[in-house]
Amino acid sequence: MAKQLITQQEYDFIVAELARLKKRDGVITADLKHSLNIGSETWHDNDMYDTAKDQKQRITSDKILLERALKESSVTAVDPDLNTVGIGTTIELEDEAGQKMTINLGGALGSRLGGQWISSLSPLGQAILGTKTGLNITVDLPAGTKSYTVVSISPIK
């Protein structure tokens, strides 16, 4: 299977998020142990235990997803040819009404970074990947079809 391309920013985000989850996992594990010693007479009726167990399951699931993402990803360098939209570029788009928006095109996990980041796997990401400045694109979005013009392309800062 080919590795998913991600930006350095995505990689840094995943590493930081894994560190945060591992730290939180230690706290939740201690909470689980503590909750077994308090509350009702059986663990079946122990709300603190149930909450800690649910949190532990979510953290474990998130850690597995992020570790898999790291294993299946490769950090890509920004192509010095900034005439073409690629992963790791900032793109200014203008819609039919003249409204401009700026987005950062990340790899598979770009949208997890929030803000102006989008994933190259999203409908808009797929539509603009490989386009050039001045080209018009049409994107089928959940809210309907939108047209944009690529105004400028630059490296992500």
C-alpha positions as CSV (number, residue, x, y, z in Angstrom):
1,M,0.0,0.0,0.0
2,A,1.3,3.4,-0.9
3,K,2.0,5.8,2.0
4,Q,-0.2,8.8,2.4
5,L,1.7,12.1,2.0
6,I,1.5,14.5,4.9
7,T,3.1,17.9,5.6
8,Q,5.6,18.5,8.4
9,Q,3.0,20.4,10.2
10,E,0.7,17.3,10.2
11,Y,3.5,15.1,11.4
12,D,4.3,17.5,14.2
13,F,0.6,17.7,15.2
14,I,0.3,13.9,15.3
15,V,3.5,13.5,17.4
16,A,2.3,16.2,19.9
17,E,-1.2,14.7,20.0
18,L,0.2,11.2,20.7
19,A,2.3,12.6,23.5
20,R,-0.7,14.3,25.0
21,L,-2.8,11.2,24.7
22,K,-0.1,9.0,26.3
23,K,0.1,11.4,29.3
24,R,-3.7,11.5,29.6
25,D,-3.8,7.7,29.4
26,G,-1.6,7.5,32.5
27,V,-4.0,9.7,34.4
28,I,-7.0,7.8,33.3
29,T,-5.3,4.5,34.2
30,A,-4.7,5.8,37.7
31,D,-8.4,7.0,37.8
32,L,-9.5,3.5,36.9
33,K,-7.5,1.9,39.7
34,H,-8.8,4.6,42.2
35,S,-12.4,4.2,41.1
36,L,-12.3,0.5,41.9
37,N,-11.8,1.3,45.6
38,I,-14.6,3.8,46.0
39,G,-18.3,4.1,45.1
40,S,-20.8,1.3,45.3
41,E,-20.2,-2.2,46.5
42,T,-19.9,-3.6,43.0
43,W,-18.1,-2.1,39.9
44,H,-21.4,-2.6,38.0
45,D,-22.9,0.5,39.8
46,N,-19.7,2.6,39.9
47,D,-20.2,5.8,37.7
48,M,-16.6,6.9,38.3
49,Y,-15.3,3.6,37.0
50,D,-17.7,3.7,34.0
51,T,-16.5,7.2,33.0
52,A,-12.9,6.4,33.4
53,K,-13.3,3.1,31.4
54,D,-15.1,5.0,28.6
55,Q,-12.3,7.7,28.5
56,K,-9.7,5.0,28.4
57,Q,-11.4,3.3,25.5
58,R,-11.6,6.6,23.5
59,I,-7.9,7.4,24.2
60,T,-6.8,4.0,23.2
61,S,-8.8,4.2,20.0
62,D,-7.4,7.7,19.2
63,K,-3.8,6.5,19.9
64,I,-4.3,3.5,17.6
65,L,-5.6,5.7,14.8
66,L,-2.7,8.2,15.1
67,E,0.0,5.6,15.4
68,R,-1.4,3.9,12.3
69,A,-1.5,7.3,10.5
70,L,2.2,7.8,11.4
71,K,3.1,4.3,10.2
72,E,1.2,4.7,6.9
73,S,2.4,8.3,6.2
74,S,5.4,9.9,4.7
75,V,6.3,13.6,5.2
76,T,6.5,15.4,1.8
77,A,8.6,18.3,1.0
78,V,6.9,21.3,-0.7
79,D,7.6,21.3,-4.4
80,P,9.7,24.3,-5.3
81,D,7.5,24.8,-8.5
82,L,4.8,26.9,-6.9
83,N,2.9,27.2,-10.1
84,T,1.0,24.0,-9.2
85,V,-1.1,23.3,-6.2
86,G,0.4,20.5,-4.1
87,I,0.4,19.2,-0.6
88,G,2.1,21.8,1.6
89,T,0.9,24.8,-0.3
90,T,-1.3,27.8,0.7
91,I,-3.9,28.6,-1.9
92,E,-5.9,31.7,-2.3
93,L,-9.3,31.0,-4.0
94,E,-12.0,33.3,-5.3
95,D,-15.6,32.2,-5.7
96,E,-18.1,33.4,-8.3
97,A,-19.2,36.2,-6.0
98,G,-15.7,37.6,-5.7
99,Q,-15.3,36.3,-2.1
100,K,-11.7,35.2,-1.4
101,M,-10.6,32.5,1.0
102,T,-7.2,31.1,1.8
103,I,-6.6,27.5,2.6
104,N,-3.6,25.3,3.5
105,L,-3.6,22.0,1.6
106,G,-2.4,19.2,3.9
107,G,-2.2,15.5,3.3
108,A,-4.7,12.9,4.5
109,L,-4.8,14.4,8.0
110,G,-4.8,18.1,7.0
111,S,-8.3,18.8,8.3
112,R,-7.4,17.7,11.8
113,L,-5.2,20.7,12.1
114,G,-8.3,22.9,12.0
115,G,-8.4,26.6,10.9
116,Q,-7.6,27.0,7.3
117,W,-6.3,23.5,6.8
118,I,-8.1,21.0,4.5
119,S,-7.2,17.5,3.6
120,S,-6.0,16.6,0.1
121,L,-8.6,13.8,0.3
122,S,-11.5,16.2,0.7
123,P,-13.7,17.1,-2.3
124,L,-12.1,20.6,-2.5
125,G,-8.6,19.2,-1.9
126,Q,-9.0,16.7,-4.7
127,A,-10.3,19.3,-7.0
128,I,-7.5,21.8,-6.6
129,L,-4.6,19.3,-6.3
130,G,-2.4,19.8,-9.4
131,T,-4.1,22.9,-10.7
132,K,-2.3,26.1,-11.6
133,T,-2.8,29.8,-10.8
134,G,-5.6,31.4,-12.8
135,L,-7.4,28.1,-13.5
136,N,-11.1,27.7,-12.7
137,I,-12.3,24.6,-10.8
138,T,-15.7,23.2,-10.0
139,V,-16.3,21.3,-6.8
140,D,-19.2,19.1,-5.9
141,L,-19.7,19.8,-2.2
142,P,-22.4,18.5,0.2
143,A,-24.0,22.0,0.0
144,G,-23.9,22.0,-3.8
145,T,-21.6,22.8,-6.6
146,K,-19.2,25.7,-6.2
147,S,-16.7,27.2,-8.7
148,Y,-13.4,28.8,-7.7
149,T,-10.5,30.5,-9.4
150,V,-7.0,29.8,-8.1
151,V,-5.7,33.3,-7.4
152,S,-2.3,32.4,-5.9
153,I,-0.1,29.5,-4.6
154,S,2.6,29.8,-2.0
155,P,4.4,27.5,0.5
156,I,2.8,27.0,3.9
157,K,4.4,29.2,6.4
